[in-house]
Amino acid sequence: MSFKTIFEQYDWDTVKRDIYSFSQDDVQDILAKERISLEDFKALLSPAAKFFIEPMAQRSNALTKKRFGNNIQMYIPMYLSNECQNICTYCGFSMTNKIPRKTLNDAEILKEVQHIKALGYDHILLVTGEANKTVGVPYLQHAIHLIRTHFSNISIEVQPLDQAEYETLIAEGLYAVLVYQETYHKATYKVHHPKGKKSNFDYRLDTPDRLGKAGIHKIGLGALFGLEDWRTDSFFTALHLRYLQKTYWKTKYSISFPRLRPHQGEVQPKIEMTDADLVQLICAFRLLDEDIELSMSTRETETFRNNIINIGITSMSAESKTNPGGYTVATDSLEQFEISDERSTEAIKKMIQSQGYEVVWKDWSKHFK
């Protein structure tokens, strides 16, 4: 069995109707509970819950501090390539966009690493487009081998792979994989992924199962907010999370909250997600699960990221570049999307510390043979 078996037992429209049916009294009753179930989570996603953001935020803050203390983990993405064989309507790397393509060689990778290490980072996220021939498993395996002595923690956000391929990368030193479903609405998914391997909804849906079977240390989940109703997508993300936690209980999990950002070939969000909506969602996930890691990228504004520190976020990126070689290698390759918070790592560090939190550069080590 895989998550697909569970997923097919749910109807999108029914779940959406349930979420929008809750009243303020329902939400108040649920907030009185000590433990939040998946059904309760629907209520915390509902429009009625927006009237309870303050008590949700206070409880989220208390749960986060109880589990994670006053710590914020820092990480940084390093884009290895913008080569891509998919058509994705919301992405600057989409095959249809006529942009310069770039894949880093060894010398360029090590130059980027030198710069990133000088900033203080020990957690790195390797990112590529989805181009199996150019940046397939051999390239990724080599890249991990090349940099593994420089970092305690290497994660990837690349094309979905087979179980045996993940096992190869784990043996090389891979720590975590981020794989976002983008949207759990199959028809909408097809609209935004008309061509390429990524157009296979089921293969992407089962990717976390392959990761769990491969024995990965951590899996990152999420949906891209703006493609479909964010409340319904968030319920299916939580449903996916609960299944994975039960099935692959040795693995850790994280949730990210990306909203559509400007990019080449821009598509406008179908559903607007306001800042208040995003705060509500972050709090809802923390109330559902006090152990889950919640991550916030530089897609969001300075003001929003400053204020979200006290809500429930446990990890943040800073000074991110979303094009290959963006830190040190002079290229004219296009960014995947525009970032919003462009402050330096040092500025983000000081902001976090000014709010009484400690910056964590390294929280887990692994011996690489």
Phi, psi and omega in degrees: 000146174232178180300332180305323179299317178291314183304318183288353176276353183246142177253127184306310185295324178293316179298317180298316179298319178300314183299318183279358183268349184287145178259171177297324177297320178299315181296317180299318179296320181291323179292343177280347181282151177282323180239141183254126178268175176297322177295319176297323179303323176304317181294323180289343174272346190289158174302330180297332183286347181296341178279357183237022183298321182297307177295328176295319181294320179296318179291322178298316179299316181295318180294320180295315180294325178299319185270318188250353184069198178267061184232138173235121180277138180252139175218168180217140176276146171233113182277122181270330185199148171247015173294137180205139180255007180258158167252114177234122190294340188255004190241136178293340180274356184311140184305331183283344180280125182276083183234157174297137180253144185213134172234127185289141172268180185301313182299320180291320177299313182293329176293318176297317180299316180302317179294315182295319178296324179296335178281344177111357187286141174236354175245123182232143178246114178273130184232139174220167165286183181256090180222093191299324182287324183274313183233051177279196184301316178303317179295314181295318179300316180295318181297317179297316179299322183294324188250357192295334178283350183267343186226145174284335193217114178243121177244161177227151169227093186222192179295147174301142183237170175281163182303313182298326178292319175297320179299322177298316182287325177297318178297332180280341179129009179293133182259316186213156177229130173260124179219108183263135179288344183074297170210145179268004176271110190299317182294317178293321178304316181295322179300319185268353178226068187285340185209147179107171182299330181293344179290348179278094183302314185293321180296318178293320181300325182271001181301314178299330175297316179296324177294316179299317179293330179284345178087031179295149181286321182215144176238133175255131181242166175166171174235155177268109187283126183131337179283323182214184178300117187294329181294315182289317176301322181291325175297315181293329174297317179293321177299317178298314179302311183297320177298314182294319180298323180285323186276319182239070191287348177278347183269144174271161183223151175223157178236134175245162189229058183287133171253151179306134177239159178302147182194169175296136182074040191299136171245134181283144178302134177289321181235124178285135173244111182281170175300319179297322176300316182293321175299315179302317182293316179300316178296319181299318178294321179294321179292329177289322187211109183282348181265345186288141175278134181241125190244145180229124183265180179281007172300329185272162185285163177304311183299315181296314182293327175299317186279337185280348180305319185271008184261322182160358179290141180242347178215147182218148170263165177207154176056032187289140169243134185248026172233150181298128181078017188295340182275321186221338186269121181288110177221163173252021180289144186283148174287153178293319175201164179279136173274164181249317179268103186259014180294155180289163176302318181297321179294319178295319178302313180294323178298315180297315181293328180294340179263012176086018181250156176257141176274128179254120178266332185215120179233004181200136180237155177221137178279121178264126180277000000 
